[in-house]
C-alpha cells in the first residue's frame, strides 16, 4: 500500500512537472488568442464609430447642414457659418494696431499687415513686380497670360478672379448683402458700407494739409487735393475733359459710348449709374419716403427734398460766372455753362451732329429712325416730339395760352 501511495505521488509530481513544462507555450497561445480577440473588438469599434460618424454627416446633410438665417446659404461646418455671419453683423474682431482698420478674419489682418511692413514676398517671374499677397500675384499674371477665366454672362466682361466676378454680378442681381443698421441702406460691398457709416458717425479722419478741410474718405481727400495741385491725371480722349479719379472718367465715358449697364427688371429701361436705377425703381414701387412740409408733395429721392424746398424759398445758390444767371440745381448750371463753353458731348453716330444734352440727341435720332411715338387721339396725326404734339393739341382744344400784351 505504501508502495502504491508513493507511486501515485510520483505520478502527480511528474504530471505537475509536465504541465509546468508546457505552461509557457500555452500561455503564448493564450496571449495570441487574447490579442487577436482584442484586435477584432478594436476593428469592430472603429467600424461602428465610422458608421456612426458617416450616419451623423449624412443626417447633417439631410438637414442642409448649418444654414444662415439671413440669406439661406449653407455650410458644412458651424465655424464657417460663424465667419459668414460677420458679413451680416459687420463684426470685425481683428484690428490693425497700426491704423485701426478692422477685419472679420485673422488671415485678412495678417495680409493687411504686409502693407505696413512693406514686405512683398511674391515676385512676378515675367516682369519682376512684387506683391504682398500671392492672390495679387496670380491676378497680375493674367496680364501676361491674357487669361481671364471668369466671364460675366450678362455683358461678357472677364475677370482673373472668381471673387471679382461674384462682386461684379451684383450689378445685375441687385444683391446688397451689407445693410446699414442706422438707416437700412444696402450695399454690394462691405467697404462701401464702412465708408457710408462715417456719415452717421461724423468721423472725418482725412484732413487736407493745405486748407485744413476734412473728409470721411481718403479717396475724397485725394480728389480734393487736385484743387491745390491742379492735377487731373485722367483725361477723356473724346472731349478733353479731365478728372482727378479714374472712376469718374470711366463714368464720364459712358456719355460718349452710350453704355448703360444697369437695367430695370420691371420696364427694361437702362441707366449709366446704379444710383439712377435705384431712384427709377421707386417709380414702380411708388415709394416716396420724403414729404415736403410746405406743400405735402412726396418725393422718392433722399437728395431731392432740399432741391424741392428751393421752389418755396426761391433759393438759387449756383451762379454762372460768365453771365451771372443763377440756378437752383448744380446740374442746371452745368448744362447752362455749355452755352458759354460750346461743349456738345452727345454726338449722333449717323450724321455726326453734336448736342449739349442727351435728350436733344434722343429727339434728333427720331429723324433718322422715323419714330413718331406721340399720336393725336382726335385725328391720328403723329409727332416725334412731345412739344410738337402738345402744340398740335391746341388746335382741337381751342386753347390759346399766349396773349399779346
C-alpha positions in Angstrom: 0.0 0.0 0.0 2.8 2.3 0.9 4.4 1.5 -2.5 1.2 2.3 -4.4 0.8 5.5 -2.5 4.4 6.6 -3.2 4.0 5.7 -6.9 0.8 7.8 -7.3 2.5 10.7 -5.6 5.4 10.3 -8.0 3.0 10.3 -10.9 1.3 13.5 -9.6 4.7 15.1 -9.3 5.6 14.1 -12.8 2.3 15.3 -14.2 2.7 18.5 -12.4 6.2 18.9 -13.7 4.9 18.1 -17.3 2.1 20.7 -17.1 4.6 23.3 -15.7 6.9 22.5 -18.7 4.0 23.0 -21.1 2.8 26.3 -19.4 5.0 28.8 -21.5 3.6 27.5 -24.8 0.1 27.5 -23.6 0.5 31.0 -22.2 1.9 32.2 -25.6 -1.1 30.7 -27.4 -3.5 32.3 -24.9 -1.8 35.7 -25.3 -2.0 35.4 -29.1 -5.7 34.3 -28.9 -6.5 37.2 -26.5 -4.6 39.7 -28.6 -6.5 38.6 -31.7 -9.8 38.9 -29.9 -8.9 42.4 -28.8 -7.9 43.4 -32.3 -11.2 42.1 -33.6 -13.0 44.1 -30.9 -11.0 47.2 -31.8 -11.7 46.9 -35.5 -15.4 46.4 -34.8 -15.4 49.6 -32.6 -13.7 51.6 -35.4 -16.2 50.3 -38.0 -19.0 51.1 -35.6 -17.6 54.6 -34.9 -17.0 55.3 -38.6 -20.5 54.2 -39.4 -22.0 56.5 -36.7 -19.8 59.4 -38.0 -20.9 58.8 -41.6 -24.5 58.5 -40.4 -24.1 61.7 -38.5 -22.7 63.5 -41.5 -25.5 62.2 -43.7 -28.0 63.3 -41.2 -26.5 66.8 -41.1 -26.5 66.9 -44.9 -30.2 65.9 -44.9 -30.8 68.9 -42.6 -29.0 71.3 -45.0 -26.1 71.4 -42.6 -25.6 74.8 -41.0 -27.8 77.4 -42.7 -27.6 81.2 -42.5 -30.9 82.7 -41.3 -30.2 85.9 -43.2 -29.5 84.7 -46.8 -30.1 81.0 -46.7 -26.5 80.0 -47.6 -25.5 76.6 -46.1 -22.1 75.4 -44.7 -20.6 72.1 -43.7 -19.0 73.5 -40.5 -20.5 75.6 -37.8 -17.3 77.7 -37.8 -17.8 78.6 -41.4 -21.3 79.8 -40.7 -20.0 81.8 -37.7 -17.4 83.5 -40.0 -20.1 84.1 -42.7 -22.5 85.7 -40.2 -19.9 88.5 -39.8 -20.9 89.7 -43.3 -24.4 90.5 -42.0 -23.4 91.7 -38.5 -20.5 93.7 -39.7 -18.4 92.2 -36.8 -14.7 92.7 -37.2 -12.9 91.3 -34.2 -9.3 91.6 -35.6 -8.0 95.2 -35.5 -4.8 96.6 -37.0 -2.6 98.2 -34.3 -1.1 100.5 -36.9 -4.1 102.2 -38.4 -7.1 100.8 -36.6 -8.7 99.1 -39.6 -10.9 96.1 -38.6 -11.1 92.7 -40.2 -13.5 89.7 -40.0 -10.7 87.2 -40.3 -7.3 86.9 -38.7 -5.8 85.9 -42.1 -7.1 89.1 -43.6 -5.4 91.1 -40.9 -2.1 89.2 -41.5 -2.3 90.1 -45.2 -3.1 93.7 -44.3 -0.1 94.0 -42.0 2.2 93.5 -45.0 1.2 97.0 -46.2 2.8 98.4 -43.1 5.8 96.1 -43.0 6.4 96.8 -46.7 7.0 93.1 -47.3 6.3 91.9 -50.8 7.5 88.2 -51.0 5.6 87.3 -54.1 7.5 88.3 -57.3 6.4 88.0 -60.9 8.9 86.0 -63.0 7.9 87.8 -66.1 8.4 91.5 -65.2 9.9 91.4 -61.7 7.0 93.3 -60.0 6.4 92.2 -56.4 3.3 91.8 -54.3 2.3 91.4 -50.7 -0.2 88.6 -51.4 0.0 85.5 -53.6 -3.5 86.2 -54.7 -2.5 89.6 -56.1 0.4 87.9 -58.0 -2.0 85.4 -59.5 -4.3 88.2 -60.6 -1.3 90.1 -62.0 -0.2 87.1 -64.0 -3.3 87.2 -66.1 -1.9 90.4 -67.7 1.0 88.3 -69.1 -1.0 85.1 -69.9 -4.1 87.0 -71.2 -6.1 84.6 -69.2 -9.4 85.8 -67.8 -11.2 82.6 -66.9 -14.2 84.1 -65.2 -16.6 85.7 -67.7 -19.9 87.6 -67.0 -22.8 86.0 -68.8 -24.6 89.4 -68.9 -22.1 91.7 -70.5 -19.1 89.4 -71.5 -16.6 91.2 -69.2 -13.9 88.8 -68.0 -12.1 88.6 -64.6 -9.0 86.9 -63.4 -10.6 86.0 -60.1 -13.9 84.3 -59.3 -14.5 86.7 -56.4 -14.3 89.7 -58.7 -16.9 88.2 -61.0 -19.1 87.5 -58.0 -18.9 91.1 -56.9 -19.5 92.3 -60.5 -22.6 90.1 -60.8 -24.3 92.1 -58.0 -24.7 94.9 -60.6 -27.3 92.7 -62.4 -28.8 90.8 -59.5 -29.1 93.9 -57.3 -27.8 91.9 -54.4 -26.8 94.1 -51.5 -25.9 91.9 -48.5 -24.4 94.7 -46.4 -27.0 96.7 -44.6 -26.6 99.9 -42.6 -28.1 99.4 -39.1 -28.8 103.1 -38.8 -30.8 103.9 -41.9 -31.3 100.5 -43.6 -29.5 101.4 -46.8 -27.9 98.3 -48.6 -24.5 98.0 -50.2 -22.9 95.4 -52.5 -19.6 95.7 -50.8 -18.6 95.8 -47.1 -16.1 98.5 -47.9 -18.9 100.7 -49.2 -20.9 100.1 -46.0 -17.8 101.1 -43.9 -17.5 104.3 -45.9 -21.2 105.0 -45.5 -21.1 104.5 -41.7 -18.8 107.6 -41.5 -21.8 109.7 -42.5 -23.6 108.6 -39.3 -20.6 108.7 -37.0 -19.5 112.1 -38.4 -15.9 110.9 -38.5 -13.6 112.7 -40.9 -10.2 111.3 -40.3 -8.6 112.6 -43.6 -7.5 116.2 -43.4 -6.1 118.4 -46.2 -2.7 119.8 -45.2 -3.2 122.8 -47.5 -6.5 124.2 -46.2 -7.5 122.0 -43.2 -10.7 120.7 -44.8 -11.5 117.2 -43.5 -13.1 114.2 -45.3 -14.6 110.9 -44.4 -12.8 109.0 -47.1 -9.2 109.0 -48.2 -10.4 108.9 -51.8 -12.3 112.2 -51.3 -9.2 113.8 -49.9 -7.2 112.7 -52.9 -9.8 114.1 -55.2 -9.8 117.4 -53.2 -6.0 117.7 -53.4 -6.3 118.1 -57.2 -7.8 121.6 -56.5 -4.5 122.6 -54.9 -2.2 120.7 -57.2 -4.2 121.5 -60.4 -3.6 117.8 -61.3 -6.2 116.0 -63.2 -4.5 112.9 -64.4 -7.4 111.2 -66.1 -8.4 112.9 -69.4 -11.2 112.0 -71.8 -9.9 111.3 -75.3 -13.2 112.3 -76.8 -13.8 115.8 -75.4 -10.6 116.5 -73.4 -12.3 116.8 -70.0 -10.1 115.9 -67.1 -10.8 114.1 -63.9 -9.0 113.5 -60.6 -10.2 109.9 -60.3 -10.1 107.1 -62.9 -13.6 106.0 -61.8 -15.1 109.4 -62.7 -13.5 109.2 -66.1 -15.0 105.7 -66.6 -18.5 107.0 -65.7 -18.0 110.0 -68.0 -17.0 107.8 -70.9 -20.5 106.3 -70.8 -21.8 109.6 -72.2 -19.8 109.0 -75.4 -20.2 105.2 -75.6 -23.8 105.2 -74.6 -23.1 102.3 -72.3 -25.9 101.7 -69.8 -25.1 98.6 -67.8 -27.9 99.0 -65.2 -31.3 97.7 -66.4 -34.7 97.9 -64.7 -36.2 94.5 -64.5 -39.8 96.0 -64.5 -39.7 98.0 -67.7 -36.3 97.4 -69.3 -35.2 101.0 -69.1 -31.4 101.2 -68.9 -29.1 103.6 -66.9 -25.5 104.5 -66.8 -25.3 104.6 -63.0 -26.7 102.2 -60.3 -27.9 105.2 -58.3 -30.1 106.4 -61.2 -31.6 102.9 -61.5 -32.3 102.8 -57.7 -34.2 106.1 -58.0 -36.1 104.9 -61.0 -37.2 101.7 -59.3 -39.2 103.9 -56.8 -41.5 104.8 -59.7 -42.6 101.2 -59.9 -42.8 100.7 -56.1 -44.4 104.1 -55.7 -42.2 104.6 -52.8 -42.0 108.2 -51.8 -40.5 108.3 -48.3 -39.8 112.1 -48.2 -42.7 114.6 -47.7 -42.5 118.3 -48.2 -43.7 120.2 -45.1 -44.8 123.2 -47.2 -47.0 121.7 -49.9 -47.3 118.0 -48.8 -45.6 116.7 -52.0 -44.0 113.3 -51.6 -40.5 112.8 -53.1 -38.8 109.5 -53.9 -35.1 110.5 -53.7 -33.2 111.4 -50.5 -31.3 114.2 -52.2 -34.4 115.9 -53.7 -36.2 117.3 -50.6 -33.6 120.1 -50.3 -33.8 120.7 -54.0 -37.6 120.8 -53.9 -37.6 123.3 -51.0 -35.8 125.8 -53.2 -39.1 126.1 -55.1 -40.6 127.5 -51.9 -37.6 129.5 -50.7 -36.6 130.8 -54.1 -33.0 130.0 -53.3 -30.7 129.7 -56.3 -27.2 129.0 -54.9 -25.5 128.1 -58.2 -24.4 131.2 -60.2 -22.8 131.4 -63.6 -19.5 133.2 -63.5 -19.9 134.3 -67.1 -23.3 136.0 -67.2 -24.5 136.0 -63.6 -27.5 133.8 -64.1 -28.4 131.7 -61.0 -29.9 128.2 -60.7 -31.5 126.1 -58.0 -29.6 123.0 -59.1 -25.9 122.5 -59.7 -26.8 120.3 -62.7 -28.8 123.1 -64.4 -25.7 125.4 -64.0 -23.5 122.7 -65.5 -25.8 122.4 -68.6 -26.1 126.2 -68.8 -22.3 126.5 -68.9 -22.2 124.6 -72.2 -23.7 127.7 -73.8 -20.5 129.6 -73.0 -18.0 126.8 -73.5 -19.7 125.4 -76.6 -19.4 121.9 -75.2 -21.6 119.3 -77.0 -20.7 115.9 -75.6 -23.5 114.0 -77.3 -22.8 113.1 -80.9 -25.1 111.4 -83.4 -23.4 108.3 -84.8 -25.3 108.5 -88.1 -24.6 112.1 -89.2 -22.1 113.4 -86.7 -24.2 116.3 -85.4 -23.5 117.1 -81.7 -25.7 118.2 -78.9 -25.3 119.7 -75.4 -28.0 117.5 -73.9 -28.6 113.7 -74.2 -32.4 114.4 -74.5 -31.7 116.6 -77.6 -29.7 113.7 -79.1 -32.6 111.3 -78.4 -35.0 113.7 -80.1 -32.7 114.0 -83.1 -32.3 110.3 -83.5 -36.1 110.0 -84.2 -35.4 111.9 -87.5 -33.2 109.0 -88.7 -35.4 106.2 -87.3 -38.7 107.9 -88.4 -40.1 107.1 -85.0 -43.2 109.2 -84.0 -44.3 108.0 -80.6 -46.8 110.8 -79.9 -50.1 110.3 -81.6 -53.2 112.5 -81.5 -56.3 110.6 -80.4 -58.5 113.1 -82.2 -57.1 112.9 -85.8 -54.4 110.3 -85.6 -51.5 112.6 -86.6 -48.2 111.5 -85.1 -45.2 113.5 -83.9 -41.6 112.8 -83.0 -41.5 115.4 -80.1 -43.9 115.8 -77.2 -43.7 119.6 -77.5 -44.9 119.4 -81.1 -47.7 117.1 -80.0 -48.8 119.5 -77.2 -48.8 122.4 -79.7 -50.9 120.4 -82.1 -53.5 119.5 -79.4 -54.3 123.2 -79.0 -56.0 123.0 -82.4 -58.6 120.6 -81.1 -59.0 122.1 -77.6 -59.1 125.7 -78.9 -56.7 126.7 -76.1 -54.8 129.9 -76.7 -52.4 130.3 -73.8 -50.4 133.2 -75.3 -51.8 136.7 -75.1 -50.5 139.7 -76.9 -49.6 142.5 -74.5 
